[in-house]
């Protein structure tokens, strides 16, 4: 594991920065519109403790998306920011601190859902059926050694079987190579990876917790019970 902790900007630091006029970006609508500024203090997020596998989940997509991209950018990943966000994130990173377990630094690889989807669509449009590969194989090509992997919604476009295979790949790679994973997901399959730290953005305080306490797990259990009850009634 490479990164133990990430300290984010506090609300006071953000406000003082904007009041000082030191910022170099053009922010005509003010502080609250310059995301990621203004997002994390409202959620009470000032520190992230990271494990070998850390997951962000919940219905609050916007803060999860920004947090994932801020973390990826902080750790040196390329192609993790949209053009409109890059200027604000570069300013925001000035207030963030990463705490590493050792002096050794690892490559950070960002795997975005749009990247995977676009590549898969390109392969399908080529109609090269002999060389057709699955979504699972696309992830297998990217997750291939000791590094920090920041992955956005890996379940997008994948079957249940493919999700399970990629989840196994993530666990095995982390266990045997020391790779570290930071992942956004709402899939119970990925949230069930053994030993993962889970940040559930639908719960307060926002602290790492086990899978069985997450809102996604509870929703999944409720839906599964409803489906089973429906099928039982049909049989009767």
C-alpha positions in Angstrom: 0.0 0.0 0.0 1.3 3.4 -0.9 -1.0 6.2 0.5 -2.3 6.1 4.1 -4.1 9.4 4.3 -5.2 12.4 2.3 -6.0 15.7 4.0 -8.4 17.9 2.1 -9.0 21.7 2.4 -11.0 22.8 5.4 -13.9 25.3 5.1 -11.9 28.1 6.7 -9.0 27.5 4.3 -11.3 27.7 1.3 -13.0 30.9 2.4 -9.8 32.6 3.4 -8.3 31.7 0.0 -11.2 33.3 -1.9 -11.4 36.3 0.4 -7.7 37.0 -0.1 -8.0 37.3 -3.8 -5.0 35.0 -4.3 -6.7 32.7 -6.7 -5.6 32.8 -10.3 -8.7 31.2 -11.9 -11.6 33.1 -13.4 -14.6 32.4 -11.0 -17.3 34.8 -12.0 -20.0 33.0 -10.0 -18.1 33.0 -6.8 -16.9 30.4 -4.3 -19.7 27.9 -4.4 -19.6 27.4 -8.2 -15.9 26.7 -8.3 -16.0 23.0 -7.8 -14.5 21.1 -6.0 -14.3 24.1 -3.7 -17.4 24.2 -1.5 -18.3 20.5 -1.8 -16.4 18.6 0.8 -16.7 20.9 3.9 -20.5 20.7 3.6 -20.2 16.9 3.9 -17.7 17.1 6.8 -14.9 15.6 4.8 -11.5 16.9 5.8 -9.5 13.6 6.0 -9.6 10.4 4.1 -8.0 7.3 5.6 -7.2 4.8 2.8 -6.7 1.1 2.8 -5.5 -1.4 0.3 -8.9 -1.2 -1.3 -11.1 1.9 -0.6 -14.6 2.4 -2.0 -16.8 5.5 -2.3 -20.5 4.7 -2.6 -23.9 6.3 -2.3 -26.6 8.3 -4.1 -24.6 11.6 -4.0 -22.9 11.2 -7.3 -21.4 14.7 -7.7 -19.2 14.8 -4.5 -18.1 11.2 -5.2 -17.1 12.0 -8.7 -15.2 15.2 -7.7 -13.5 13.4 -4.8 -12.4 10.6 -7.0 -10.9 12.9 -9.6 -9.2 15.1 -7.0 -7.6 12.1 -5.5 -6.5 10.8 -8.9 -5.0 14.2 -9.8 -3.3 14.5 -6.4 -1.6 11.1 -7.0 -0.4 12.0 -10.5 -2.9 10.3 -12.7 -3.4 11.7 -16.3 -6.7 12.0 -18.2 -8.7 12.2 -15.0 -10.1 15.7 -15.4 -12.6 17.4 -17.7 -11.4 20.6 -19.2 -13.8 22.8 -17.2 -12.7 21.1 -13.9 -8.9 21.1 -14.4 -8.3 24.8 -13.5 -10.3 24.6 -10.3 -8.8 21.3 -9.2 -5.3 22.6 -9.8 -6.1 25.5 -7.4 -7.7 23.2 -4.9 -4.8 20.8 -4.7 -2.7 23.5 -3.1 -4.5 22.8 0.2 -4.3 19.0 0.1 -1.7 16.8 1.7 -1.0 13.1 0.9 0.7 11.0 3.6 2.6 8.0 2.2 3.6 4.9 4.1 7.1 5.0 2.6 9.3 7.2 0.5 8.7 5.1 -2.6 6.2 6.6 -5.0 4.0 4.5 -7.3 2.4 5.3 -10.7 -1.2 6.3 -10.4 -3.6 4.9 -13.1 -7.0 6.4 -13.6 -9.6 4.2 -15.3 -12.8 6.2 -16.1 -16.1 4.7 -17.1 -16.2 6.8 -20.2 -12.8 5.6 -21.2 -13.9 1.9 -21.0 -17.2 2.6 -22.7 -15.7 4.5 -25.6 -13.0 1.8 -26.1 -15.7 -1.0 -26.1 -17.9 0.9 -28.5 -14.8 1.4 -30.8 -14.1 -2.3 -30.7 -17.8 -3.2 -31.5 -17.9 -0.7 -34.4 -14.8 -2.3 -36.0 -16.8 -5.5 -36.4 -13.5 -7.4 -35.8 -15.3 -10.3 -34.2 -12.2 -12.5 -34.2 -10.4 -10.1 -31.9 -13.5 -9.1 -29.9 -12.8 -8.8 -26.2 -15.0 -8.4 -23.1 -15.3 -5.5 -20.7 -13.6 -7.8 -18.2 -10.6 -8.1 -20.4 -10.3 -4.4 -20.8 -9.9 -4.0 -17.1 -7.5 -7.0 -17.1 -5.3 -5.1 -19.6 -5.1 -2.1 -17.3 -4.8 -3.7 -13.9 -1.5 -5.5 -14.4 0.9 -4.7 -11.6 2.0 -2.7 -8.6 0.5 0.8 -8.8 -2.3 2.9 -7.4 -5.5 2.4 -9.4 -8.3 5.0 -9.3 -11.4 3.4 -10.9 -14.7 5.1 -11.7 -17.9 2.9 -11.5 -16.4 -0.3 -12.8 -19.8 -2.0 -12.9 -21.0 0.2 -15.8 -21.7 -1.9 -18.9 -20.7 -5.2 -17.3 -22.7 -8.3 -16.5 -22.9 -9.8 -13.0 -20.4 -12.4 -13.9 -18.0 -9.9 -15.3 -18.3 -7.7 -12.2 -17.5 -10.7 -10.0 -14.4 -11.5 -12.2 -13.1 -7.9 -12.0 -13.7 -7.8 -8.3 -11.6 -11.0 -7.9 -8.9 -9.4 -10.1 -8.8 -6.3 -7.9 -8.6 -8.3 -4.7 -5.9 -10.7 -6.0 -3.8 -7.9 -7.5 -3.9 -6.0 -4.3 -3.1 -9.1 -2.2 -0.2 -10.4 -4.3 1.4 -7.2 -5.7 0.7 -4.6 -3.0 -1.3 -2.5 -5.5 -3.7 0.0 -4.0 -7.3 0.7 -5.3 -9.6 3.7 -4.8 -12.9 3.0 -6.4 -16.3 4.6 -6.8 -19.1 2.1 -7.1 -22.7 1.3 -6.1 -22.4 -2.4 -6.9 -22.8 -4.8 -4.0 -20.4 -7.1 -5.8 -17.5 -4.6 -5.6 -18.5 -3.5 -2.1 -18.3 -7.1 -1.0 -14.5 -7.3 -1.7 -12.9 -8.7 1.4 -11.2 -6.1 3.6 -12.4 -3.0 1.6 -12.8 0.3 3.4 -16.2 1.8 2.4 -17.2 5.5 2.5 -21.0 5.6 2.3 -21.9 9.2 1.2 -25.5 8.6 2.4 -24.5 8.3 6.0 -23.1 10.7 8.6 -20.5 11.0 9.9 -18.7 10.0 6.7 -16.2 7.5 8.1 -15.0 4.1 6.8 -17.3 1.3 7.6 -17.9 -2.3 6.8 -20.1 -3.5 4.0 -23.0 -4.7 6.2 -23.7 -1.1 7.4 -23.7 0.5 4.0 -26.9 1.9 2.5 -26.3 0.1 -0.8 -26.1 -3.2 0.9 -29.4 -2.5 2.8 -31.1 -1.4 -0.4 -29.8 -4.5 -2.3 -31.1 -6.8 0.5 -34.5 -5.2 0.5 -34.9 -5.4 -3.2 -33.7 -9.0 -3.2 -36.2 -9.9 -0.5 -39.0 -8.3 -2.5 -38.0 -10.2 -5.7 -37.9 -13.5 -3.7 -41.2 -12.8 -2.1 -42.8 -12.0 -5.5 -41.6 -15.3 -7.0 -42.8 -17.2 -4.0 -46.3 -15.8 -4.4 -46.3 -16.7 -8.1 -45.5 -20.3 -7.2 -48.3 -20.4 -4.7 
